[in-house]
Amino acid sequence: MSFSDSLYQLIVQTSTNLPSDIRRLIADANARETPATNSSLALATIALNVDMACENERPICQDTGMPTFIVSTPVGFDQITLEEQIRECVAQATKAGKLRPNSVDSLTGKNSGDNLGPGTPVIHFHQHRKNEVEVKLLLKGGGCENKNIQYSLPQELPGLGRADRDLDGVRKCLMHAVYQAQGQGCSAGYLGVCIGGDRTSGYDAAKMQLFRKADDTNPNPELAALEDYVVENANKLGIGTMGFGGKVTLLGCKIGLMNRLPASFFVSVAYDCWAFRRLGVVLDPQTGAIQRWLYREQDEIKKLAVGKGFQLTGREVVLEAPITEEKIRSIKAGDVVVVNGLVHTGRDALHHYLLHHDSPVDMQGQVLYHCGPVMIKNAAGQWQVTGAGPTTSMREEPFQADIIGRFGIRAVIGKGGMGAKTLKGLQEHGAVYLNAIGGAAQVYAENIVAVEGVDLLEKLGVPEAMWHLRVNGFATICTMDSHGNSLHREVDQTSLVELGKLAAPVFSDH
């Protein structure tokens, strides 16, 4: 096995197979959540999705994120050649549909198509005195990346009051970091934290905390106590999986410490989702063969699903376009809604496009899906979906109500909920917001029975193009209806009350 073979296997396995420690956390979350709730349905779907991704060697989540490699080599090792091999393997994995093309020019919006470009992938090289090459890889998606947050203390925080320059101030920041994410970062989430550093080094060090194993113990007793506190109390906020409400909101928290300037006190938080894709390999420095895997254990849980995921009862509301306003007005927040027939994907670039252009297809009475699928062409030259879960909807909040009204859209599918402007638009125009399970790329890909076409592919690239997909049995939960009801608003309000109960000091000043 060569370096290229080993690196390619690392990329494929990281995208399609969760590490042992995260598997245990998800199994525990399934066991702890209240049965027959929206959150338990979401967790059951997540567990099934993990199994399907592993069995079929397809992406766990369609957003395969920003590949971040941490590489340690012996002194004198040729790091330049190894970087070239990593880049070649990233492009190869993208072509094979193991990674979604995610590298976009920041000015033109042009997708490189192969995940290569200035700054992508991210590769950090280090030297060590071991006669081995260690390569770790983290795939962290855009939804959870957008919920990263950095605090500059002292700072006033909603529900918690002033966070000062001490350990208790840090505690308040971390509780607020969980609250502000709600379901938008695909909770149940995971925090990597750095106390100190500057704005740049703090964020980088926070991300590096995600490479710690979930079951390790912080060597600093104060930080170990804070890690335990954050996980225990975050799960009392009632945010739950996908922000549906529930007992499991946070899977883990890892905190590091750096010295800082006297004038600055930063707390940097790297928020990761349940689809915590992180693996590593130790390679022979001469041959490149894999000597052992990191974050994989012999006794890991091989199968996570305890049932068949999102179980339908026959009592669900069924929608198939074109949908009437009367049908939409009959749906209430909390209803399980199954979508059949044609849906059309649309993310950030498409929403911006539709503000200034006509739609490529008639959207009257249709379903818009916030999704950037992973697509490949088969031997016959036909498009196939290899991953198709929802993207975070809140990014479309500035546009959504206007797009619904202009084109007559009746249903929007996404994850994480939307805000007041969209809720008002749903009321005014007779539409609903349907929450799919974030990260469940394989479960939903199985519900796609045909790819019926694509528009704006050359202009927008694969993730942002408007794909026309025929679905069957596509299960969602209506979380925002046409009567002004929003489950996301309710969970936000109740979790803010719970957050306020944590305002009193817990850790003494130094």
N, C-alpha and C positions, 0 to 999 in steps of 0.2 A: 504494500500500500504506500503510495507516494504522499508528499505533503498536500498536493491538490486533492487527492482522493479523501484524505482525512479531513481537510478543511471543508470540503463539500458535504461530507457526512455530518460534520458539526452543525453547519447551517441548516440542513434538512431536518435533523433531529431536534434542534432548538425550536424550529418553526412548528413542528408537528407532534412533539412529545414533551409533556411537562416533566420537570424534575421531581425526584422522589419526595423532597420536603414539602413542595407545594401540593402534590397529590394528597399527602396526609392532611394538610390544612383544609382542602376542599372536602375530603371525606368527613372530617370532624364538623365542618360547617353544615353539611347535609344532615348529620346526626343531631345537631343542636337546634336547627331551625324548626319552628312550629309547623307541623304537617298541614297540608291542604290550604296553605296560604300562597299568595302570589310569589313571595320570596322562596318558598319551598319548591314551587313550580320552576322558578328560575334556576335554582341550584340543581334540581334534577336534570334540567336541560343542559346545564353547564357540564355536569358529570358525564352525561351521554355524549356530548360534543367532544370532550377530551378523549373518550374511548374511540369514537369514530375517526378523529383526526389521526390518532396513533395507528389504528388498524389500516387506514387507507393511505397513510403517509401524505396527508394533506394539511394545509395550515389550520392550526387551532382557531385562530382569528384571521379574518381577511385583511386586517391592518397589521401587516408584519413589521411595521414600525421602522425605527432608525437602527440599523445594525450597529452595535457598539462592541468592538473587539478589544479585549485587554490581553496583551501578549507579553510574556516574559521569556527571554532567551538567554543562553549562556553568553559570556563575554566573547566578543569576536564573531558571533553568529551573523550571517548575512540577512539583516532585517529588510533591506530594500527588495530582495527577491521574494521574501515571504510576504511583504505587502502587495507585490504584484500578483502573487498567487491568491491571496485573499480576495482581491478585487476581481480577478478572473472567476473565482468560485461564486462570488456574489452575483455576477452577471449570469453565470450558468444556472444558478438556482432560481433566478428571476425568470429566465426563459422557460424553465421547467415548471413554473407555477408554484414553486415552494416559497417564493417571496413575491409580494405584489410590487410592481414598479412604483416606488414612493419618492424618488429623487426629482424635485421640481425646481426649475430656475426661479429664483425669488422675484425677479422683475418681470419676466415674460410669462411665467406660469407653464412653460414648456416642460413636459416630462421627458427625462432622458431615456426612459424605457428599459433601463438595465440596472437601476439603483446606483449608478455611478455618476459622480459630478463633484464639484467643489464642496468638500466637507462630508461627502457620503461615499462609502460608509465611514464611520468614526473608528479610528484605529489608534490605540495608545500602546506604545512600546516601552518596555522596561527591561533591564538586565538583572540577572541573578547569578549566583555562583553554583547553580545546579547544572548537571549535564543532561538537561531536558528542556524541551520547549513546551510552555504552558499557554494555551489559548482559551480564553473564556469569552462567551458571546451572550449579550443581552439584546433581545428584541422587544422594544418598548414602544407601543403604539401611540398615535397622535391624540386619541381621546384622553388617555391618562396623562400624557405629556402636557396637555393643556391645563390640567389640574395641578401641576407643579406650582409651588408658591414660595415666595421668599419674604420674610419679615425683617424689618429694621427696628430694633427695640431701643427705647420704649415705644409702644404703639397701642392705640385703642382698638379693641376687638369686639365685634357685635356679640352681645350676650355675656361676655367675659370681663369687660372693663379693660383696665390698663394692664398690659403685659410689660413688666420691668426687665431690667438686665440681670436676670438671675434664673435659676433653674425653674422656679415656679412660672416665670414669664415664658420660658421655653415650653413648659407644659401647656400653657394656655394657647400658644401658637399651634402646637400639634393637634390639640383638640379642635381648634378652629379649622385647621387644614383638612381634617376629616369632614367636618360640617360643610365647608364650602364646596367640597367635591360632590356631595349628595350622590346621585346615581350616574353622574355624567362621566366619571372615569371608570365605568364598569365595576362598581363595587359588587362584592366585597373586595376592598382594596388592600394596599400594602404600602407602608411608608419607609423610605430611606431618608435619613435626616443628617444634616451637618450643623453643629453649633459653632459659629465662628468663621474664620477665613474672610476673604473679600467676596464681592458679589459673584465673581467668576469661579474662584476655587471652591466656594461654599456649595454651589450647585453641583459642580463636578464631584466633590467628595460625598454629597448626599446620594448621588447616583451610584457611587462605588459601594455604598452601604448595602445596596441591593444584591451585591455579590456574596454577602454573608449568608451562611445557611440559616434557615428559619429556626432551627432548634439550638443554635449556639447560645452562649451566655456572654454578655458584654463584660469584659474584664474590669470595667469601671463600675463599682457597686451602685453608685448614684444613677448612672445611665441605665444600668440593668433594671433598677427599680422603676425608672421612668418609662422604659420600654414596656414593662409589664402593666404599669398604670394606664398607658395610652391604649393598649389593646383592650384591656378590661372595660375601660370607661367609654371608649368609642362604640363598643357594642351595646352600650346602654342608651345611645342616642336615638335608637329606633329608626335609623335610615334604611337599613336592610339591603339585601342584594338587589342591584339595579335601581336602588332608591325606592323600592316598593313598600318599605316599612318592614321591620323584622328584627331578629336577634343578632344577625351576623352582618356587620358593617365593615369590619377591619380584620384582616387575617394576620398581620404582623407589623412590627415596627422595629427598625434598627437605627441606632443613633451613634454618630461619630463626633469627634471633637477636634477643632483646629484652633491655634492661636489667632488672635485678631489684632487689628489696630485699636488704640485706645478710643478713637472717635467713632468706631463702628461696632455694632453687635448684630450680626445677621443670623437668622435661623432659616436655613434653606431646606426645602422639602421636595423630594422626588416621589411623586405619587405613582404607584404602579397598580395595574388592574389584577383581577383574579387570574387572567391569562398571563401568568408570570413566567415568561419564556426565557430561561437562563440555564445554559449548560456549559461544559468545558471539557477539554481533552488535554492529556499530557502526551506529547509526541517524542519519538526517538529523533534526536537532532541530526542524525546521519541519514536515516531513511524516510522520516516523516510518518512512520507507522504509528497508529494509536496504541499507546502502552496502557492507558486506563482512562476511564471517563470520570469527570467531576460532577457532583450533584446527583449521581445515580447510585442507588444502593440495592443490594441483592434482595432485601426484603420489602422493596417498595410495593405499593398497592398497584397491581397491574390493571384491575378493572374498577372504575369508579361508579359507574351507573348502578343504581339499585332498582331501577325500573326501566320504563321506556321513555323517560323524559317528560315532556309536556303532554300529559294524558288528556285526551278529549273525551267528553261525556255525551256528546250529542245535543247538549243544551246551549252550545255556543251560537253566537250570532254569525251568520255566514254572509260575506260580502263578495260580489263579483261585478266588475265594471261592465257597462256604465251603471253607476249607483245613483239612486234618486235621493233628493233631499229628505223625503219622507222617511226613507230607510235610515238615513243618518240621524235624524231627530229621535229615532226610537232607541238609539244606543246610549247607554249611560256609562259614566266613568266607573271602572271596575269590571265591566263586562269582558269576557273572553271573546275575542273576535277572530274568526278564521277567514283568511283571504284566499279566494280561488281566482283563476283567470289571469288577465294581463296586469302587470305592474311595471312602472317605469322608474328607473333609478335616477337620482339627482342629488349631487353634493354641492359644495361651495361654488365651484366654477359654473355649474349649470344654473344655479340660482342667479348669479350675477349676469349670466348671459340672457336669461329670460326676462330680466328687468328691461332689456334694451332690444330684444328680438322676439319674433313669434316663436312658438314652440314648434319643433320639427314634426310633432304629431298632435292630434287633437286630444287635449287633456280634460275635456268636459266630462265630468262624472267619473274621472279616473283615479288611480291610486299612485301616489308618488312615494318612492322608497329611498330614504337617506342611506345609500349604500355605495361603496366603491368595491366591486367584486374583484376577486382574483380570476383572471380569464386566460385560457390557453386555447390554441387551435389543435384539433385532432388531425389524424393522418389525412382525413378527407378535406381538411381546410375549414372545418366548421368550428365555431366558437363553443367552448365548454366552460362551465363554471366550476372552479375548484375551491371556492370559498365565498360566502355571501351574507355575512351578518350585517347588522345595522351600524352606521356611524353615529357619532354624537350630534344630536339635533340642534343643540343650543347655538351652534355656529350659524345656523340659518335663521335665527330669530329676527335679525333686521329685515329679512326679505319675505319670510314665509306668508304672512297675512296678505301682502300685496300679490304674491304669486298665486295663492289660493283664489283670491277674488278675481284676478285678471283672467285666469284660465279655467275656472270652474272645477278645481280639484275637490274631491269629496273626502279623501282619506290620505293622511300622511303617516308613513311608518318610519320609526327611528328609534333612538334610545336616549334615555336621560331626561326626557321632557323638554318643554319649551316654556317661554315666558308670557308675560301679560299681553303683549301685542298680538302674539299668535292666538292666545286664548280668546281675545276679543274678535279676531278674524274668524275663528271657528264658529263663534256664536252668530256673527253677522252673515256669513256666507253659507252656513250649514255644512260643516265638515268636522272630522274627528282626528285626533292624534292617537296612533296605535303604537304601543311600546313593544318592540321585539326584544329578545334577550341578547344583550351585548356580548360579542365575542363568539356567539354560537354559529360560527361560519359553516361548519359541516352539517349541523342539523338543518339549517335553512337552505343550504345548497342542495340537500336531498329533496327539498320541497319544490325546487325549480325543475320543471319537466321539459322546458324548451327555451332556447335563446332565439327570439323571433326577429332580432335585428339590433342595430346600434346606430346612433346618430352622434355627430360631433367628435368622433374618435380621433381623427387626425388633429383637430383643433385643441381638444381638451386632454387627451391621453386616456389610458384604460380606466383608472379609478374614477375620473371625473366625467367620462362620457355618459350619454344617456342610453342605457341598455334597456331593451324591451324584453321582459322575462315573463314566461307563463308559469304560474305557480299552482300548486294544489296542496291544500291542508296547511297553509302558512299561518301558524298560530301566534297571536299577539294578545296583549291586554290593552283595552282602551283606558288611557290614563288622563285624557283631556277630551271632554265631550262638547257638543254644540250648545250646551245649556250653561256654560260658564264654570263647570266643575273641573278641578284639576287635582289629581292625587299627588302630583309633585309639589304643588303649593301647600297641600295639607301636611305632607311629610316634612317639608322645609319648616313650616311653622311649629310643628310639634317637636322637631329635633332642636330647634332654637330654644324652646322652653327647657328641654333637657340639658342643653349646653349651658344655659344660665345657672343650673344647679351646681355646676363645676367651677363657679367663679371664685369661691373661697380658697385661700392658700392651702396648699398641700405639702410642698417642699419648703423647708426653712431657708432663709437668706444665708449667704455666706459672708 
